[in-house]
């Protein structure tokens, strides 16, 4: 095994460990199934990706098609809509019902199937869609970082900005740029991408925990409307 392959495997293992461990923590510690299950799905994608690479499976392998599905699942709805809804539990006191959880994951499955099965037909439009979804999600994450900064969690706020910027760069490179000197399997790109995605899952977990704790150890309850008319004598 050469150095690049070893680094690729290490980066993938880091993402797998981060996804499974912090996904379970989201569910166990906060009852956040949106983020918990999405983290676990990313880890499952990484596991499939690692096995696919280590056994040298070809494009006819079911693992190859599963990898495309997992990728489309997270890039379209998973690390976009699901991520935002999950973080809104500490920014806006959003408490999704079971129906919402099931519906949004159902939408992600449909999105993953459409984007993976019709990738050739969608072509440039599909790539632009992924980048647009990432950009919109990044705007929310900048707001999330601002919330952290306001409660004094400056280090975590900067970490959120850093990993979000790195992920945006990865999203742009993914379909529109080839790293000079990279091989036909895009090994250098995947080393950078897998490492970035692992860091995202770790950073967002601790940022979520910090904002949760700043709310008094409970999901945020929106402040009352102070512009409402007060009864006389109040």
Helices and strands as residue ranges (DSSP letters): H 3-30, H 33-55, H 62-73, I 74-82, H 83-91, H 98-117, H 119-150, H 154-176, H 187-214
